[in-house]
Amino acid sequence: MIISFNKEKIEITSKRKLFIMGVIIAILNPIFSGLVITYVFLTEPKLRKEGKIILVISFVWAIVLAYLIEWLKIGGYI
């Protein structure tokens, strides 16, 4: 991974590593951290496609977790 610092922007050449990191963050905490990392990705022109994918993963996982928690409450597990 090569990081070059210019006065106006930071360039990181490993888009795949950033994307995997963003997906992991969205899975671990889909509501807040997932939306923050999505915002960061969407503000970078080269990472917009990955940002949209992370946004979808974050929302879908948040909905799944909400239903799972409700199901566990009804079953008496929580």
Backbone bond lengths (Angstrom), bond angles and torsions (degrees), N, CA, C in turn:
res aa  C-N    CA-C-N  psi(-1)  N-CA   C-N-CA  omega(-1)  CA-C   N-CA-C  phi
1 M - - - 1.446 - - 1.521 107.19 -
2 I 1.294 116.08 126.25 1.459 122.09 -179.90 1.524 108.44 -109.71
3 I 1.310 115.43 126.29 1.459 120.97 177.68 1.518 107.78 -115.68
4 S 1.322 116.21 123.38 1.461 119.52 176.50 1.522 108.31 -119.30
5 F 1.314 115.11 132.06 1.454 120.99 -178.02 1.523 109.73 -102.01
6 N 1.298 116.42 117.35 1.456 122.11 170.88 1.517 107.20 -108.38
7 K 1.299 117.50 171.85 1.458 119.48 179.08 1.521 112.05 -67.12
8 E 1.323 118.16 -29.57 1.458 120.91 -173.85 1.516 114.44 -101.66
9 K 1.325 118.89 -27.61 1.455 119.18 -176.09 1.520 111.01 -151.02
10 I 1.320 114.66 162.58 1.456 122.82 175.05 1.525 106.85 -112.73
11 E 1.318 117.16 126.46 1.451 120.92 -179.70 1.515 109.40 -108.22
12 I 1.319 116.20 124.95 1.451 121.50 175.26 1.519 106.21 -116.88
13 T 1.322 117.27 124.15 1.457 120.29 -170.81 1.517 113.60 -84.24
14 S 1.286 119.87 -13.80 1.450 121.17 -177.60 1.526 110.58 -96.49
15 K 1.335 116.57 84.40 1.466 121.30 -179.53 1.523 111.12 -66.75
16 R 1.321 116.85 -34.21 1.464 119.90 -177.64 1.530 111.36 -65.52
17 K 1.327 117.27 -41.98 1.469 120.76 178.03 1.524 110.49 -63.38
18 L 1.318 117.17 -42.02 1.458 120.24 177.73 1.523 111.31 -63.17
19 F 1.325 116.55 -41.32 1.457 120.68 179.80 1.520 111.12 -63.48
20 I 1.314 118.39 -45.73 1.462 121.83 178.73 1.520 110.43 -62.94
21 M 1.316 117.21 -41.07 1.459 120.98 177.06 1.532 110.81 -62.52
22 G 1.321 117.22 -41.53 1.460 121.11 178.33 1.512 112.45 -63.93
23 V 1.326 117.83 -40.35 1.469 121.39 178.03 1.518 110.47 -65.19
24 I 1.321 117.47 -42.64 1.470 120.55 179.01 1.526 110.71 -63.07
25 I 1.318 117.63 -42.35 1.466 120.82 177.68 1.524 110.68 -63.17
26 A 1.325 117.64 -41.95 1.462 121.29 179.97 1.521 111.16 -65.29
27 I 1.323 117.95 -33.23 1.467 120.58 178.73 1.520 110.92 -74.37
28 L 1.323 117.35 -40.99 1.462 120.23 -178.36 1.527 112.90 -68.31
29 N 1.307 117.17 -38.83 1.457 121.11 179.57 1.525 107.97 -144.81
30 P 1.334 117.52 86.84 1.468 120.19 -170.20 1.518 114.88 -69.89
31 I 1.297 118.41 -29.32 1.458 119.18 -172.83 1.522 111.53 -76.84
32 F 1.303 118.16 -65.50 1.455 120.71 -172.20 1.529 113.08 -86.20
33 S 1.310 116.99 -56.22 1.467 119.32 -177.73 1.519 111.46 -66.22
34 G 1.338 116.84 -37.88 1.460 119.70 177.89 1.514 112.13 -61.29
35 L 1.323 116.54 -40.96 1.463 119.52 179.35 1.524 112.30 -72.21
36 V 1.320 117.26 -34.14 1.464 120.39 178.05 1.525 110.26 -67.09
37 I 1.318 117.40 -46.96 1.465 119.74 -179.67 1.525 110.22 -67.03
38 T 1.335 117.51 -33.08 1.468 120.61 175.53 1.517 110.45 -63.23
39 Y 1.318 117.40 -43.30 1.462 121.30 178.36 1.529 110.68 -59.33
40 V 1.329 116.47 -43.54 1.462 120.75 179.33 1.523 110.27 -61.53
41 F 1.323 117.04 -44.13 1.463 120.31 -179.66 1.528 111.21 -66.77
42 L 1.315 118.14 -39.70 1.463 120.39 -177.21 1.524 112.92 -71.49
43 T 1.326 117.88 -22.26 1.461 119.96 178.51 1.523 112.56 -80.45
44 E 1.321 116.97 -15.39 1.464 121.00 177.22 1.528 109.12 -94.62
45 P 1.328 118.26 122.44 1.471 120.68 -176.65 1.527 114.30 -58.52
46 K 1.324 117.81 -35.02 1.460 120.69 -177.41 1.527 112.75 -79.90
47 L 1.321 118.30 -11.89 1.466 121.54 -175.49 1.528 112.70 -115.09
48 R 1.322 118.68 15.18 1.466 121.45 -177.16 1.522 112.79 -62.79
49 K 1.321 117.67 -42.77 1.464 121.09 -179.44 1.532 110.11 -61.37
50 E 1.320 117.14 -45.73 1.454 121.43 178.65 1.529 111.14 -65.01
51 G 1.326 117.40 -36.12 1.460 121.35 177.82 1.514 112.43 -63.15
52 K 1.326 116.60 -39.50 1.469 119.99 178.12 1.520 110.91 -66.85
53 I 1.315 116.92 -39.06 1.468 120.55 178.26 1.521 110.21 -64.26
54 I 1.323 117.44 -44.11 1.468 121.13 179.34 1.524 110.49 -65.15
55 L 1.318 118.15 -36.84 1.464 121.66 177.54 1.526 110.41 -60.98
56 V 1.316 117.37 -45.94 1.469 121.27 179.22 1.525 110.65 -64.06
57 I 1.336 116.97 -44.69 1.466 120.40 178.53 1.518 110.48 -60.35
58 S 1.314 116.89 -42.60 1.461 121.38 -179.14 1.522 111.68 -62.32
59 F 1.333 117.46 -47.16 1.467 120.27 -179.84 1.527 112.41 -67.06
60 V 1.311 116.85 -43.59 1.470 119.92 -179.40 1.523 110.41 -64.35
61 W 1.319 117.62 -44.01 1.459 120.72 179.71 1.535 111.31 -66.03
62 A 1.325 118.17 -36.04 1.472 120.81 176.90 1.530 110.52 -63.72
63 I 1.324 117.19 -41.31 1.467 120.58 178.71 1.523 110.49 -66.53
64 V 1.333 117.45 -43.16 1.466 121.28 178.39 1.523 110.27 -60.81
65 L 1.318 117.26 -44.16 1.465 120.53 179.07 1.524 112.06 -63.35
66 A 1.323 117.24 -39.27 1.469 120.28 179.16 1.530 110.38 -62.61
67 Y 1.324 117.05 -45.22 1.468 119.84 178.08 1.524 111.88 -67.20
68 L 1.326 117.33 -38.25 1.454 120.76 179.17 1.525 111.09 -64.38
69 I 1.310 117.28 -43.47 1.465 120.56 179.01 1.519 110.41 -64.60
70 E 1.325 117.55 -41.64 1.468 120.75 178.36 1.528 110.52 -63.56
71 W 1.316 117.20 -41.23 1.461 121.61 179.60 1.528 110.33 -64.53
72 L 1.335 116.92 -40.44 1.454 120.41 178.17 1.520 111.88 -67.33
73 K 1.327 117.63 -34.01 1.465 120.98 176.42 1.517 110.90 -66.57
74 I 1.323 117.11 -44.99 1.459 121.17 179.99 1.528 110.37 -63.70
75 G 1.313 117.19 -37.26 1.471 121.19 179.77 1.511 112.70 -75.80
76 G 1.307 118.85 -7.99 1.462 121.97 179.00 1.517 114.01 83.12
77 Y 1.304 117.77 12.98 1.458 120.49 -179.65 1.528 112.43 -81.28
78 I 1.324 115.71 -25.11 1.467 119.87 -179.78 1.518 108.30 -116.76
